Amino acid sequence: MAYLLGYKDGADVSGYVVITTLLVILHLFAGAIIAIIRMLTRQQINESRILQYQAETELNLLTSKLSPHFLFNTLNNLYGLSREEHTKVPELLLKLSNLLSYTLYSSDEPFVKLKEEVDCIQNFIALEKIRIGSRLVLEVNIGTYDPTINIVPMVLIVFVENAFKHAKSAVYGPINIFLKLWTDVDFLHFEIENTMTGQSEISEDKPSGIGLATTIKRLDLLYGKAYHLEHGGKDSRYFVKLKTPVNAAY
């Protein structure tokens, strides 16, 4: 190498030897750093895959826990109505069929289109109108929304179901429920309020039932800190305010 670089016989090549040695050491050091980085990257990828698998497994368990809860309440309502006002059962069965279709085929997905969840809400409300009758004082304000944005399935419907469940626990008087939904550039906004009796009061620290507790867990898994939820009792009414990002990952 010294000869190729123009060194003559007897020339001092000590400087070249030092530089070459340093270059070799630097090359070996850089190679070791790259190898360590590759190893750490592979380890992080494997850990991410494990965490994703665990999250998906937990999510599937939560979904399988939620759907029977929702269907049990609906079927229980159907049984009660079939004994008291059997003429309303055919229409109720049609609404229930639509709910079953959504529950069975959509709740297995991490995200669905917002329109599917809104249709499910409207079917559920129609079912409750038939069952409750004139006692229901309902105000639904579904404003401008993008039907194509993604949302976690069986989330909004759980809050709607809970509102009806706790409001109708009142033995006498009207059952008041207010529902509002809209989207803007960044978020989906959902709000619902219902009358609250002593038996239906819910602590903010202790969400009621499998449905609500499971839904909050699913929101945590799929949205992380990107969503905002408020719920609690105020002035004899129970309220829920949910805001989720419209740019969901799926």
C-alpha positions as CSV (number, residue, x, y, z in Angstrom):
1,M,0.0,0.0,0.0
2,A,2.9,2.4,0.8
3,Y,4.4,1.6,-2.6
4,L,1.1,2.2,-4.4
5,L,0.7,5.6,-2.6
6,G,4.2,6.7,-3.9
7,Y,6.4,5.9,-0.9
8,K,9.9,5.0,-1.9
9,D,12.2,2.4,-0.3
10,G,13.5,3.6,3.0
11,A,10.8,6.3,3.4
12,D,9.2,6.8,6.7
13,V,5.8,5.1,6.6
14,S,5.0,5.3,10.3
15,G,2.5,8.0,9.8
16,Y,0.7,5.9,7.3
17,V,0.7,2.9,9.7
18,V,-0.8,5.0,12.4
19,I,-3.5,6.4,10.2
20,T,-4.3,3.0,8.8
21,T,-4.6,1.5,12.2
22,L,-6.9,4.3,13.4
23,L,-9.1,3.8,10.3
24,V,-9.3,0.1,10.9
25,I,-10.3,0.7,14.6
26,L,-12.8,3.3,13.5
27,H,-14.3,1.0,11.0
28,L,-14.6,-1.8,13.6
29,F,-16.1,0.6,16.1
30,A,-18.7,1.8,13.5
31,G,-19.5,-1.7,12.6
32,A,-20.1,-2.6,16.2
33,I,-22.4,0.4,16.7
34,I,-24.4,-0.5,13.6
35,A,-24.7,-4.1,14.8
36,I,-25.9,-2.9,18.2
37,I,-28.4,-0.5,16.6
38,R,-29.8,-3.3,14.4
39,M,-30.1,-5.6,17.4
40,L,-31.9,-3.0,19.5
41,T,-34.2,-2.1,16.5
42,R,-35.1,-5.8,16.1
43,Q,-35.8,-6.1,19.8
44,Q,-38.0,-3.0,19.7
45,I,-39.9,-4.4,16.7
46,N,-40.5,-7.7,18.5
47,E,-41.6,-5.9,21.7
48,S,-44.0,-3.7,19.6
49,R,-45.4,-6.8,18.0
50,I,-45.9,-8.5,21.4
51,L,-47.6,-5.4,22.8
52,Q,-49.8,-5.1,19.7
53,Y,-50.8,-8.8,20.0
54,Q,-51.6,-8.3,23.7
55,A,-53.7,-5.2,23.0
56,E,-55.6,-7.0,20.2
57,T,-56.2,-10.0,22.4
58,E,-57.4,-7.8,25.2
59,L,-59.6,-5.9,22.8
60,N,-61.1,-9.0,21.4
61,L,-61.9,-10.2,25.0
62,L,-63.5,-6.8,25.8
63,T,-65.6,-6.9,22.6
64,S,-66.8,-10.4,23.2
65,K,-67.7,-9.2,26.8
66,L,-69.6,-6.2,25.5
67,S,-71.7,-7.7,22.8
68,P,-73.5,-10.3,24.9
69,H,-74.2,-7.5,27.5
70,F,-75.8,-5.3,24.9
71,L,-77.8,-8.2,23.3
72,F,-79.0,-9.5,26.7
73,N,-80.6,-6.2,27.5
74,T,-82.3,-5.9,24.1
75,L,-83.6,-9.5,24.2
76,N,-84.9,-8.9,27.7
77,N,-86.8,-5.9,26.5
78,L,-88.3,-8.0,23.7
79,Y,-89.5,-10.6,26.1
80,G,-91.2,-8.1,28.3
81,L,-92.9,-6.4,25.4
82,S,-94.1,-9.7,23.9
83,R,-96.1,-10.4,27.0
84,E,-97.7,-7.0,27.3
85,E,-98.1,-5.6,23.8
86,H,-97.5,-8.4,21.3
87,T,-98.8,-6.4,18.3
88,K,-95.6,-4.3,18.5
89,V,-93.3,-7.4,18.3
90,P,-93.0,-7.6,14.5
91,E,-91.7,-4.1,14.2
92,L,-89.5,-4.6,17.2
93,L,-88.0,-7.8,15.6
94,L,-87.1,-5.9,12.5
95,K,-85.2,-3.3,14.5
96,L,-83.6,-6.1,16.6
97,S,-82.5,-7.8,13.4
98,N,-80.6,-4.7,12.3
99,L,-79.0,-4.4,15.7
100,L,-78.0,-8.1,15.6
101,S,-76.4,-7.7,12.2
102,Y,-74.3,-4.7,13.3
103,T,-73.4,-6.3,16.6
104,L,-72.3,-9.6,15.1
105,Y,-70.5,-8.4,12.0
106,S,-69.1,-5.0,12.9
107,S,-68.1,-5.3,16.5
108,D,-65.2,-7.6,15.6
109,E,-63.5,-4.8,13.7
110,P,-61.3,-2.3,15.5
111,F,-62.9,0.6,13.6
112,V,-66.1,1.0,11.5
113,K,-67.5,3.9,9.6
114,L,-69.4,6.5,11.7
115,K,-72.6,6.0,9.6
116,E,-72.8,2.4,10.7
117,E,-72.7,3.4,14.4
118,V,-75.3,6.2,13.8
119,D,-77.6,3.8,12.0
120,C,-77.3,1.4,15.0
121,I,-78.2,4.3,17.4
122,Q,-81.2,5.2,15.3
123,N,-82.4,1.6,15.2
124,F,-82.0,1.3,19.0
125,I,-83.9,4.5,19.6
126,A,-86.7,3.3,17.3
127,L,-86.8,0.1,19.4
128,E,-87.0,2.1,22.6
129,K,-89.7,4.4,21.3
130,I,-91.9,1.3,20.6
131,R,-91.2,-0.1,24.0
132,I,-91.5,3.0,26.2
133,G,-94.3,4.8,24.4
134,S,-95.6,8.3,25.3
135,R,-93.5,8.6,28.4
136,L,-90.4,9.2,26.3
137,V,-89.4,12.8,25.8
138,L,-86.6,12.5,23.3
139,E,-84.5,15.2,21.5
140,V,-82.0,14.0,18.9
141,N,-79.8,16.5,17.2
142,I,-77.6,14.7,14.7
143,G,-75.9,17.6,13.0
144,T,-73.5,17.7,10.0
145,Y,-71.2,14.8,10.2
146,D,-68.8,13.0,7.9
147,P,-70.2,9.4,7.6
148,T,-66.9,8.0,6.2
149,I,-64.7,8.8,9.3
150,N,-63.7,5.8,11.4
151,I,-64.9,5.1,14.9
152,V,-64.6,2.3,17.5
153,P,-67.8,0.2,17.0
154,M,-70.3,-0.3,19.8
155,V,-69.1,2.8,21.7
156,L,-71.7,5.5,21.2
157,I,-74.5,2.9,21.4
158,V,-73.4,1.9,24.9
159,F,-73.8,5.4,26.1
160,V,-77.2,5.6,24.5
161,E,-78.2,2.3,26.0
162,N,-77.1,3.4,29.5
163,A,-79.0,6.7,29.1
164,F,-82.3,4.8,28.4
165,K,-81.6,2.2,31.0
166,H,-81.1,4.7,33.9
167,A,-83.7,7.2,32.7
168,K,-86.5,4.6,32.5
169,S,-85.8,3.4,36.0
170,A,-88.1,6.2,37.1
171,V,-91.5,4.7,38.0
172,Y,-93.5,7.8,37.1
173,G,-93.1,10.9,35.0
174,P,-91.5,11.5,31.6
175,I,-88.3,9.9,30.5
176,N,-86.1,12.8,29.2
177,I,-83.2,12.1,26.9
178,F,-81.1,14.6,24.9
179,L,-78.6,13.4,22.3
180,K,-76.3,15.5,20.1
181,L,-73.7,14.4,17.5
182,W,-71.6,16.3,15.0
183,T,-68.1,16.3,13.5
184,D,-65.6,19.0,12.7
185,V,-62.2,18.9,11.0
186,D,-60.4,17.1,13.8
187,F,-63.0,15.5,16.1
188,L,-66.2,13.6,16.5
189,H,-68.4,15.2,19.2
190,F,-71.0,13.1,21.0
191,E,-73.2,14.3,23.9
192,I,-76.1,12.6,25.7
193,E,-78.1,13.5,28.9
194,N,-80.8,11.7,30.7
195,T,-83.0,12.2,33.8
196,M,-81.5,10.6,36.8
197,T,-83.3,9.0,39.8
198,G,-81.8,7.9,43.1
199,Q,-81.5,4.3,41.8
200,S,-79.7,5.3,38.7
201,E,-77.1,7.7,40.0
202,I,-73.6,6.9,38.8
203,S,-70.3,7.9,40.3
204,E,-67.7,9.3,38.0
205,D,-65.2,7.1,39.7
206,K,-67.3,4.0,39.3
207,P,-68.9,3.6,35.9
208,S,-72.0,1.5,35.9
209,G,-72.2,-1.9,34.4
210,I,-70.0,-4.0,32.1
211,G,-70.9,-1.9,29.0
212,L,-69.6,1.4,30.2
213,A,-66.6,0.1,32.0
214,T,-65.6,-2.0,29.0
215,T,-66.2,0.8,26.5
216,I,-63.8,3.1,28.5
217,K,-61.2,0.4,28.4
218,R,-61.6,0.0,24.6
219,L,-61.3,3.7,24.1
220,D,-58.1,3.7,26.1
221,L,-56.7,0.8,24.0
222,L,-57.5,2.2,20.6
223,Y,-57.3,6.0,21.1
224,G,-54.8,6.3,24.0
225,K,-54.7,9.9,25.1
226,A,-56.1,11.2,21.9
227,Y,-59.8,11.2,23.1
228,H,-61.6,13.1,25.8
229,L,-64.5,11.8,27.9
230,E,-66.5,13.4,30.6
231,H,-69.4,11.7,32.4
232,G,-71.2,12.2,35.7
233,G,-74.4,13.5,37.4
234,K,-75.4,17.1,37.6
235,D,-78.7,18.8,38.6
236,S,-80.7,15.5,38.6
237,R,-79.3,14.6,35.1
238,Y,-76.6,12.3,34.0
239,F,-74.4,13.5,31.1
240,V,-71.7,12.1,28.8
241,K,-69.5,14.2,26.6
242,L,-67.1,12.3,24.3
243,K,-64.6,13.7,21.8
244,T,-62.6,11.3,19.5
245,P,-60.2,12.1,16.7
246,V,-61.5,11.6,13.2
247,N,-58.1,10.4,11.8
248,A,-58.3,6.9,13.4
249,A,-55.5,4.6,12.4
250,Y,-57.7,2.0,10.6
